[in-house]
Amino acid sequence: MAQYQAEAILVAVRDWGDADKIVTLFSREHGKIIAFANGARRPKSPLAGGMQLFTHLEVMLLPGKNSDSVKQCEVKHAFRQLQEDFNCMAYGAFIAELTAELCPERQPDPHIFDLLLTVFHVLTVRNPRIVALAYAWQLLSITGYSPEFDRCTLCGQEINFPAYFSFNNGGYVCSQCEHDGLSEINDKVHQFTHCLLTLDWHNPGGFSVNPTVLVQTEKLLLGYLMQCLDRPLKSMNFIKQVASIM
């Protein structure tokens, strides 16, 4: 079968065997691609420099019976700061892992590719915690996983605050419906989430957020992601480790 070329961002990598890597690429032309990078762990391999997390690449791939193989790569942008700054690295790993988890294989989405590339650039110059939070909410929306924010998931009535969030139902529950055991959501958390969902990455401006609202919004996101993925993201442990030493 003929080789094919793709512009891609490396969003996951793991060692395989003695010298190889298995990489997950999110490409503009083909969506998510999982491929072997044979010999990429050898120092003299032409793939060694490019098969690193976050790297923006031009790759040449060869289709295989069970998996494609990376034959050549050209580094377009290495995102060195993401690899050298622990805080940026931790949130970058969260962004990359979430992309790999939510995006199905071989479904091109140039909008997600452009968003991911832009976010990796923004991550080094803005608060990475808020950047990752905004990207996560926007990716959920683009991929069709966004929760119901406007109407009660039980009765369908328009939401007034305070309201409650049901992970099982995938959205808000109004105060008139049964909400025992559900997390309360106030208008400030709702407005901050809306701000993140509508953030213009090319002109993000400046804004401040109350720490309590930030923590509540994060808990809402992570609880919802757990419901969607049925497991925690591995990168969350890295974020916690970095936070404990900073």
Residue pairs with C-beta under 8 A, 6 or more apart in sequence:
1 62
1 63
2 63
3 60
3 61
3 62
3 63
3 71
4 30
4 60
4 61
4 63
5 58
5 59
5 60
5 61
6 25
6 27
6 28
6 29
6 30
6 33
6 58
6 59
6 61
7 27
7 28
7 29
7 56
7 57
7 58
7 59
7 76
7 113
8 25
8 26
8 27
8 28
8 33
8 56
8 57
8 58
8 59
9 25
9 26
9 27
9 54
9 55
9 56
9 57
9 96
9 113
9 116
9 117
9 120
10 23
10 24
10 25
10 50
10 51
10 52
10 53
10 54
10 55
10 57
10 96
11 24
11 25
11 26
11 32
11 53
11 96
11 97
11 99
11 100
11 116
12 23
12 24
12 53
12 96
12 97
12 100
13 21
13 22
13 23
13 24
13 51
13 52
13 53
14 21
14 22
15 21
15 41
16 22
16 36
18 41
19 38
19 39
19 40
19 41
19 42
19 45
20 36
20 37
20 38
20 39
20 40
20 41
21 36
21 37
21 40
21 41
21 51
22 34
22 35
22 36
22 37
23 34
23 35
23 36
23 37
23 40
23 51
23 70
24 32
24 33
24 34
24 100
25 32
25 33
25 34
25 35
25 57
25 59
26 32
26 33
26 99
26 100
26 103
26 112
26 113
26 116
27 33
27 59
27 108
27 113
28 108
28 110
28 113
28 114
29 108
30 106
30 108
31 103
31 104
31 105
31 106
31 107
31 108
31 109
32 99
32 100
32 103
32 104
32 105
32 106
32 107
33 61
33 68
33 105
33 106
34 67
34 68
34 105
35 61
35 67
35 68
35 69
35 70
36 64
36 67
36 68
36 69
36 70
37 47
37 51
37 69
37 70
38 47
38 69
38 70
39 45
39 47
40 47
40 48
40 51
40 70
41 48
42 48
46 72
46 73
47 70
47 72
47 73
49 75
50 57
50 59
50 73
50 74
50 75
51 70
51 73
52 78
52 83
53 83
53 92
53 93
53 96
54 78
54 79
54 82
54 83
54 92
54 96
54 120
55 75
55 77
55 78
55 79
56 75
56 76
56 77
56 78
56 79
56 117
56 120
57 73
57 74
57 75
57 76
58 73
58 74
58 76
59 70
59 72
59 73
59 74
60 70
60 71
60 72
60 73
61 68
61 69
61 70
61 71
62 68
62 69
62 71
79 92
79 120
79 124
81 88
81 124
82 88
82 89
82 92
82 120
82 123
82 124
83 89
85 124
86 242
86 245
86 246
87 128
87 242
87 246
88 123
88 124
88 128
89 238
89 242
90 128
90 235
90 238
90 239
90 241
90 242
91 123
91 128
91 129
91 131
91 132
91 239
92 120
92 123
92 128
92 132
93 235
93 238
93 239
94 132
94 136
94 233
94 235
94 236
94 238
94 239
95 116
95 119
95 120
95 123
95 131
95 132
95 135
95 136
96 235
97 233
97 234
97 235
98 135
98 136
98 139
98 225
98 233
99 112
99 116
99 139
101 229
101 233
102 139
102 140
102 143
102 145
102 228
103 109
103 112
103 143
109 142
111 142
112 139
112 142
112 143
115 135
115 138
115 139
115 142
115 201
116 135
118 201
118 202
119 131
119 135
119 201
122 131
122 201
122 204
123 131
123 132
126 204
129 214
130 196
130 209
130 214
133 196
133 214
133 217
133 218
133 221
134 196
134 197
134 199
136 221
136 225
137 146
137 193
137 196
137 197
137 221
138 196
138 197
138 199
140 146
140 147
140 224
140 228
141 197
145 228
147 165
147 170
147 171
147 172
147 224
148 169
148 170
148 171
148 172
149 159
149 171
149 172
149 190
149 193
149 194
150 158
150 159
150 172
151 157
151 158
151 159
151 171
151 172
152 158
152 159
152 163
152 172
152 173
152 174
152 176
152 177
153 166
153 169
153 170
153 171
153 172
153 173
154 166
154 169
154 173
154 174
154 177
154 178
155 174
155 176
155 177
157 174
157 176
159 172
159 174
160 174
160 175
161 185
161 186
161 187
161 190
162 175
162 184
162 185
162 186
162 187
163 172
163 173
163 174
163 175
163 184
163 185
163 190
164 172
164 173
164 174
164 175
164 179
164 182
164 183
164 184
164 185
165 171
165 172
165 173
165 182
165 183
165 185
165 220
165 223
165 224
166 172
166 173
166 179
166 182
167 223
167 224
167 226
167 227
168 227
170 224
170 227
172 185
173 179
173 182
183 219
183 220
183 223
185 216
185 220
188 210
188 213
189 213
189 216
189 217
189 220
192 209
192 213
192 214
192 217
193 217
193 220
195 207
196 217
222 232
222 236
225 233
226 232
